[in-house]
Structures are given as C-alpha cells and as structure tokens.
Amino acid sequence: MNKRTFLKACTLLGASAPWFSYAKTQTVESLASDEDFWEGIRGGYKLSPDFINLESGYYNITPEATLEKYFQHIRKVNAQGAYYMRTVQFDNKKRIAARVARLVGCPEDTLVLTRNTTESLDTIISGFPWKAGDEAIFAIQDYGAMQDMFKQVARRQGIVLKVISLPINPASDQEIVDLYAKAITEKTKLIMVCHLVNVTGQINPIRQICDMAHARGVEVMVDGAHAVAQIQFKISDLNCDYYGASLHKWLAVPLGVGILHVRKEKIAQIWPLLAEEGVPLTDIKHLNHVGTIPVYTDLAVDDAIDFYEKLGPARKEERLRYLQYYWTTKVRAIPRVRLHHPADPTKSCAIANVGIEGIKPSVLAERLMKEYKIFTVAIDGGNIHGCRITPNVFTTPRELDELVKAISELAS
Ligand SMILES: Cc1ncc(COP(=O)(O)O)c(C=O)c1O
C-alpha cells in the first residue's frame, strides 16, 4: 500500500492508531504541507461538491466522525425523553464543561457552557454592575451583536461608549495596547477586545492589554469566538476577567454551544441574563440558567474534543496558517489587490481578508460565487472593505489556486 492509499484508508477508520502513528512520525512543520495526509483528513468530511467553501468563519462544518456520534446522542436522549433530562442532563453538562475548561486552560469552577459567544458576552455586558457615566471601550471592528448590547446598555443605564479603530497592519503589539490605553479615563470600567478579529484575522496582544488595563483598574472581556481551537492558548495565561467563545466555530461542534469564563472573584458581581435564584452568587451556575435546550449538542462537545485532540492542536494551527499564507503571499503583490490583514504571519492564522480597488465587497463576493464557484463573505464596514477568506483543515491548495486565479483575473 503506498502512502496515499494508506492515509486514505486510515481516515475511514477515524483517528485510529495507524493514522495517529503516521502523524507522530512527522514534524508539525512538515505535516503542514503534506497533501496526502490532509487529503485523508478531507475524506472525513462530506462537503458540497457544488462550490469551494472558503467561509469557515461563520461556523465550522462538522466532520463525519463527530456527526455520527451526534446523531447517536440525539437518538439516545430521544429514547429516554424526560428521564434523561431529569436524571443525568446536568451531571453530563458539568462533566463536559469541566473538560472544556481543561482544554482552554481555566479553573473548572469558572466556566459554563452557553449557546454561543453572543449569549456569553451579552451576559457580561448587560449584567455588569454599571453606574450612569461609567465608560466602556471597544473597537469598531468588534462583532455587531456585542456593540448593539453596549448601545442598549448605554440607552438604559447611561453609560458612555468609547469606540476605537484597530490598525489593519500594526507596526507592533504595543501600537494596539497604546490605542486601548489612550481611550481609558478615570471612568472606564470595561474593555471588550477580540482575541482574533473576525473581519481581518488579526490576533490581538490580549495579555499585554489585560496587564495594562488592570494596572489602571479596568476589567477586560475577551471575545474569543475565533480563537478556541483555531490557535493554541490558555485562558489563564491571558489574565482576562471574562472570556466568551462559540464551540461551533473552530472546535466544529454541531451548532449551538458556547462557553463563558468568568474570573472567580468577578462571578458574584454579574447579573445573569436569565434569572437563577437559590444558587450562591459566587457560583458561576447563577449565570447559567438556559431553559430547555438541545442537550445532545452539549454531548457532542466531547466527540469534537476527541477529534481535535487526535488531529492535534499544533498540527491544525500550523496547517491553517500554512493555507492562509499559501494564497495571501500569491495575491499580495497583484496591482489593485488590498489585503486587510497583518503582514506578520505570527499575528494571524486561518482568516484573512482581500479587497480589489474599485470593486465593492458585495460585488466581489457575488462574482467569486457566480463566476468561480467560490463562497466567501463580503465585509463592508468598520474600515474594512473586502471579502473574508477562511479556509479549513479540509481546504486544498488546489482550491486556493482557484481563488488566486479568480482574484488576479478580477483585478486585471
Ligand atoms: C468575533 C465574533 N464574535 C462573536 C460572534 C458571534 O458568534 P455566535 O453567533 O456564535 O454567538 C462572531 C460570529 O461570527 C464573531 O465573529
């Protein structure tokens, strides 16, 4: 059996021992461009044959291995009905949340499962102990739903919003830290910052921002929607006060699971989105009343972590960065092409953003889909005007060659 056939066969067995042993004999760097290996990974997905999907930023397609387990969970819960809900539902949720806490590196009693990043961060923004006149800082490139919640709180409680704009290609991390530092006044209480900016792919210097903010008595809430399972980090290394993320993004859990981490000593001061009386305010469970939800999605988190850990966080991050670099280096010098994206490869991973001078982002996205069968998303706001391009572990360089060809033809 040659290497190619061997790797394909291994994939059919899932992340099994022989597959694993092959990956282990390779360095993370050499594996990043080992197309036989990644073709095997791609074989573990069922993808639409109708177009090239470069929009993994919305959410990640779930691999078949996880999807099969998910269907089993649905059948099992459905067979037991209310019995499942009244007996093991909460024990399972607690066990899975504890596993996620170990994955993202924070104490188990500081993390709960939510439905998504929006719920997690809106809990903090709306439940923060604001007083009229308090100030909050965020960036115009931050996610709209959270900006909306800040605006609502400003209307209801009279807080003041300071909106900064992040540079697309910062000269240094310090330039970003200084931007937030300059916006702080004596009234500033909270900064919201993206770990990985969804419209540009920029990885922000969270630790430095948190250290600077704390030295001035300001708390920091991190939007980690795109960071969990795309890049490797530990929440405990970031020194932030609040962290929210969606597990249906880079962990590829079926739709509808997120996380909220709150630093232990801050738990009691936050008001929940949905009330939960009878739980001590120091227990993060008081922020986690959700009503009846699709509990089998929580169960699939276990399977998604199994898949991620077998693939290997370092292998995944290296491959994603390799793919992004593969196409961005090819289009960077094309006349009229604008990359809204940091040039330093260590400051981004899978996500990048490309625009063409004279072509509206919506028109670019439409032409990419209609003329080249490449699906992306147009971003036209927050000083960013282009299409976000987000490959995944199933993306092939051949697909990215199609993108490069399309961009050069459209720009010429
Ligand atoms: C940076 C960022 N924050 C938050 C969200 C919201 O995620 P969700 O819709 O899963 O709550 C997104 C979604 O794309 C995002 O890109």
The ligand as an SDF file (V2000), in Angstrom:
LIG
                    3D

 16 16  0  0  0  0  0  0  0  0999 V2000
  -15.7240   37.9570   16.6500 C   0  0  0  0  0  0  0  0  0  0  0  0
  -17.0720   37.3350   16.8010 C   0  0  0  0  0  0  0  0  0  0  0  0
  -17.6880   37.4440   17.9710 N   0  0  0  0  0  0  0  0  0  0  0  0
  -18.9000   36.8900   18.1700 C   0  0  0  0  0  0  0  0  0  0  0  0
  -19.5440   36.2030   17.1930 C   0  0  0  0  0  0  0  0  0  0  0  0
  -20.9020   35.6270   17.4550 C   0  0  0  0  0  0  0  0  0  0  0  0
  -20.8500   34.2610   17.4650 O   0  0  0  0  0  0  0  0  0  0  0  0
  -22.2240   33.4620   17.7030 P   0  0  0  0  0  0  0  0  0  0  0  0
  -23.1310   33.8540   16.6010 O   0  0  0  0  0  0  0  0  0  0  0  0
  -21.8140   32.0400   17.6640 O   0  0  0  0  0  0  0  0  0  0  0  0
  -22.7510   33.9120   19.0040 O   0  0  0  0  0  0  0  0  0  0  0  0
  -18.9510   36.0590   15.9480 C   0  0  0  0  0  0  0  0  0  0  0  0
  -19.6180   35.3200   14.8660 C   0  0  0  0  0  0  0  0  0  0  0  0
  -19.1720   35.2080   13.7570 O   0  0  0  0  0  0  0  0  0  0  0  0
  -17.6800   36.6370   15.7470 C   0  0  0  0  0  0  0  0  0  0  0  0
  -17.0630   36.5500   14.5710 O   0  0  0  0  0  0  0  0  0  0  0  0
  1  2  1  0
  2  3  1  0
  2 15  2  0
  3  4  2  0
  4  5  1  0
  5  6  1  0
  5 12  2  0
  6  7  1  0
  7  8  1  0
  8  9  2  0
  8 10  1  0
  8 11  1  0
 12 13  1  0
 12 15  1  0
 13 14  2  0
 15 16  1  0
M  END
$$$$
